[in-house]
Amino acid sequence: MKEHVRENFDTSPAAYERYESQTGRFADLAERLEAAMRERQDGTLEWLLDAGAGSGASTRVFDREGRETVALDISGEMLRENGAISRIQADFDRLPFADRSFDGVAFTASLFLTPDPDTAAEEAHRVVRPGGTVGAVAPLGWTTADETDVFEQVGRESRSPTTADEIDAALRDHFDVVTGTWTFETTASNLRLFHAVPAMAARLYPRLDHEERVDRATELLEDVDGPLWQRWRWIVGTRGKGTA
């Protein structure tokens, strides 16, 4: 599974950047997540791990505060596009850092891509100092104006390796968690652009090769019209000072 995730994103940098240039969605999610983490932070958020940093939309947001941000991603091709000074290709399940290395770990639209959120949450707990925070954002889906699920409407299931509920449960095992939902008005055109990213089209057609899955996703969504809403679950947790 991890190898498939890496391969999916290795083919995705150009399409990912086209979507981000059009919508600014991942930068927006990072800004909201960073603000929510600062609100719960006990002390400074000076040393931050951007876990699943990709080509840098989130990293650029975190770096605005002048903090020390380490960009980590499983995909070397995505990471090559990231302009961070500190970049590391690695897996959430085996973070190459000492205990208590960071004030916070941010999974901006990334933790739902791992099939083992419990191990990732345990690793995040290990590298965050007592009093530090962890933040994650996971997709809840796209709906029409009458709140019909877009993929129910087109007769196709859209799945991630891990659900928002599973991420919430995994983080609750290690952190004191608060959660909520962010809703964005968007368009059918942006829905299609999102699924023109091979790694995102894999949510619909995981067994097809990269080009074919994008073609099939484009065909599936071509008749979707009107304003849409995209929802994301946010989860922010604090590591207790008395925890080992």
C-alpha positions as CSV (number, residue, x, y, z in Angstrom):
1,M,0.0,0.0,0.0
2,K,2.7,2.5,0.9
3,E,4.6,1.8,-2.3
4,H,1.4,2.5,-4.3
5,V,0.9,5.8,-2.4
6,R,4.4,6.8,-3.2
7,E,4.0,5.9,-6.9
8,N,0.7,7.7,-7.1
9,F,2.3,11.0,-5.9
10,D,5.5,10.5,-7.9
11,T,3.3,11.0,-11.0
12,S,1.3,13.9,-9.5
13,P,3.4,17.1,-9.0
14,A,2.4,18.9,-12.2
15,A,-1.3,18.2,-11.9
16,Y,-1.2,18.9,-8.1
17,E,0.3,22.3,-8.8
18,R,-2.3,23.1,-11.4
19,Y,-5.1,22.4,-8.9
20,E,-3.4,24.4,-6.2
21,S,-2.7,27.3,-8.5
22,Q,-6.4,27.4,-9.5
23,T,-7.9,27.0,-6.0
24,G,-5.3,27.6,-3.3
25,R,-7.1,24.9,-1.3
26,F,-4.1,23.2,0.4
27,A,-2.6,26.6,1.4
28,D,-5.9,27.6,2.9
29,L,-6.2,24.3,4.8
30,A,-2.6,24.8,6.1
31,E,-3.4,28.4,7.2
32,R,-6.5,27.2,9.1
33,L,-4.7,24.2,10.6
34,E,-1.7,26.3,11.7
35,A,-4.0,28.8,13.4
36,A,-5.9,26.0,15.2
37,M,-2.6,24.5,16.4
38,R,-1.3,27.8,17.7
39,E,-4.5,28.3,19.6
40,R,-4.0,25.0,21.5
41,Q,-0.2,25.3,21.7
42,D,1.4,25.4,25.2
43,G,4.3,27.7,24.4
44,T,5.9,28.5,21.0
45,L,5.3,26.6,17.7
46,E,8.9,27.3,16.6
47,W,9.9,23.8,15.4
48,L,7.3,22.2,13.1
49,L,7.3,19.0,11.1
50,D,5.2,19.4,7.9
51,A,4.3,15.7,7.5
52,G,3.2,15.0,4.0
53,A,4.5,18.3,2.7
54,G,4.3,17.4,-0.9
55,S,5.4,20.2,-3.3
56,G,5.2,22.8,-0.7
57,A,1.8,24.5,-0.5
58,S,1.6,23.9,3.2
59,T,5.3,24.4,3.9
60,R,5.2,27.9,2.4
61,V,2.4,28.8,4.8
62,F,4.2,27.4,7.9
63,D,7.4,29.2,6.9
64,R,5.7,32.6,6.8
65,E,5.9,32.7,10.6
66,G,9.7,32.5,10.5
67,R,9.7,29.2,12.2
68,E,12.0,26.2,11.6
69,T,9.9,23.9,9.4
70,V,11.0,20.4,8.2
71,A,9.2,19.2,5.0
72,L,8.7,15.4,5.0
73,D,7.1,13.4,2.3
74,I,7.1,9.8,1.0
75,S,7.3,11.0,-2.6
76,G,10.7,12.2,-3.8
77,E,9.2,13.7,-6.9
78,M,6.8,15.8,-4.9
79,L,9.5,16.8,-2.5
80,R,11.8,18.0,-5.3
81,E,9.2,20.7,-6.0
82,N,9.3,21.9,-2.4
83,G,11.4,24.9,-1.7
84,A,12.0,24.2,2.0
85,I,15.6,24.3,3.2
86,S,15.0,21.1,5.3
87,R,13.5,18.3,3.2
88,I,13.4,14.6,4.1
89,Q,11.9,11.7,2.2
90,A,10.5,9.4,4.8
91,D,7.4,7.5,6.0
92,F,5.0,8.6,8.7
93,D,5.4,5.2,10.4
94,R,9.2,5.6,10.9
95,L,10.0,9.2,11.5
96,P,13.8,9.8,11.3
97,F,13.9,12.1,14.3
98,A,14.8,11.9,18.0
99,D,12.1,12.0,20.7
100,R,10.6,15.4,21.5
101,S,12.2,17.1,18.5
102,F,9.3,19.3,17.5
103,D,6.8,21.7,19.0
104,G,4.2,20.4,16.5
105,V,3.5,18.0,13.7
106,A,1.1,19.1,11.0
107,F,-0.6,16.5,8.6
108,T,-2.2,18.9,6.1
109,A,-4.4,16.7,3.9
110,S,-2.0,13.8,4.2
111,L,-2.7,11.5,7.2
112,F,-5.7,9.9,5.5
113,L,-3.3,8.5,2.9
114,T,-1.6,6.1,5.3
115,P,-3.3,2.7,5.9
116,D,-1.9,2.7,9.5
117,P,-2.9,5.9,11.3
118,D,-2.3,4.3,14.7
119,T,1.4,3.9,14.0
120,A,1.6,7.4,12.5
121,A,-0.1,8.9,15.6
122,E,2.2,7.0,17.9
123,E,5.2,8.3,16.0
124,A,3.9,11.9,16.0
125,H,3.4,11.6,19.8
126,R,7.0,10.4,20.1
127,V,8.6,13.3,18.2
128,V,6.4,16.1,19.8
129,R,7.5,17.6,23.0
130,P,5.1,17.6,26.1
131,G,2.8,20.5,25.7
132,G,3.2,20.4,21.9
133,T,0.5,19.9,19.3
134,V,-0.5,17.7,16.4
135,G,-2.9,18.7,13.6
136,A,-4.5,16.8,10.8
137,V,-7.1,17.5,8.0
138,A,-9.0,14.8,6.2
139,P,-11.6,15.0,3.4
140,L,-15.3,14.4,4.1
141,G,-16.5,14.7,0.5
142,W,-18.1,16.9,-2.1
143,T,-21.9,17.7,-2.1
144,T,-24.3,19.5,-4.4
145,A,-26.5,22.5,-3.4
146,D,-29.2,20.1,-2.1
147,E,-26.5,18.2,0.0
148,T,-26.4,15.2,-2.3
149,D,-23.0,13.4,-2.3
150,V,-21.5,13.9,-5.7
151,F,-20.1,10.4,-5.9
152,E,-23.4,8.9,-4.8
153,Q,-25.0,10.9,-7.7
154,V,-22.6,9.5,-10.3
155,G,-22.6,6.0,-8.8
156,R,-19.0,5.7,-7.8
157,E,-17.4,5.3,-4.3
158,S,-14.6,7.7,-3.4
159,R,-12.3,6.1,-0.8
160,S,-9.1,6.9,1.0
161,P,-6.9,4.4,2.7
162,T,-8.0,5.9,6.1
163,T,-11.3,7.7,7.0
164,A,-11.6,10.9,9.0
165,D,-13.1,8.9,11.9
166,E,-10.2,6.5,12.0
167,I,-7.7,9.4,12.1
168,D,-9.7,11.0,14.9
169,A,-9.7,7.8,16.9
170,A,-5.9,7.2,16.3
171,L,-5.0,10.7,17.5
172,R,-7.3,10.5,20.5
173,D,-5.3,7.5,21.7
174,H,-2.2,9.8,22.2
175,F,-3.4,13.4,22.4
176,D,-6.1,15.5,24.0
177,V,-8.2,16.2,20.8
178,V,-10.6,18.8,19.6
179,T,-12.2,18.6,16.1
180,G,-14.5,20.3,13.7
181,T,-15.5,20.7,10.0
182,W,-14.4,23.3,7.4
183,T,-16.7,23.8,4.4
184,F,-15.6,25.4,1.1
185,E,-17.8,26.5,-1.7
186,T,-16.3,25.3,-5.0
187,T,-17.1,24.4,-8.6
188,A,-17.6,21.3,-10.7
189,S,-14.6,22.5,-12.7
190,N,-12.4,22.4,-9.6
191,L,-13.8,18.9,-8.7
192,R,-12.6,17.7,-12.1
193,L,-9.3,19.4,-11.7
194,F,-8.8,17.8,-8.3
195,H,-9.4,14.4,-9.8
196,A,-7.0,15.1,-12.7
197,V,-4.3,14.6,-10.1
198,P,-3.4,10.9,-10.4
199,A,-3.1,10.5,-6.6
200,M,-6.6,11.8,-6.2
201,A,-8.1,9.9,-9.1
202,A,-6.8,6.8,-7.3
203,R,-9.6,7.4,-4.7
204,L,-12.0,6.4,-7.5
205,Y,-10.0,3.9,-9.6
206,P,-7.2,2.5,-7.5
207,R,-6.5,-0.5,-9.7
208,L,-6.0,1.4,-13.0
209,D,-2.7,2.9,-14.2
210,H,-2.2,6.6,-13.7
211,E,-3.3,7.9,-17.1
212,E,-6.3,5.6,-17.4
213,R,-7.6,6.4,-13.9
214,V,-7.5,10.2,-14.7
215,D,-9.2,9.6,-18.0
216,R,-12.0,7.5,-16.3
217,A,-12.4,10.1,-13.5
218,T,-12.7,12.9,-16.1
219,E,-15.3,10.9,-18.0
220,L,-17.2,10.1,-14.8
221,L,-17.4,13.7,-13.6
222,E,-17.9,15.5,-17.0
223,D,-21.7,16.0,-16.4
224,V,-21.5,17.3,-12.8
225,D,-22.6,20.9,-12.8
226,G,-23.4,23.8,-10.5
227,P,-21.9,25.1,-7.3
228,L,-20.5,22.4,-5.0
229,W,-19.3,22.2,-1.4
230,Q,-16.2,20.4,-0.2
231,R,-15.9,19.5,3.5
232,W,-12.8,18.7,5.5
233,R,-12.5,17.4,9.1
234,W,-9.9,19.1,11.2
235,I,-8.4,17.5,14.2
236,V,-6.0,19.1,16.6
237,G,-4.5,17.4,19.7
238,T,-2.2,18.4,22.5
239,R,0.4,16.1,24.1
240,G,0.0,16.2,27.9
241,K,3.1,17.4,29.9
242,G,2.9,14.3,32.1
243,T,2.9,11.7,29.3
244,A,5.9,9.5,28.7
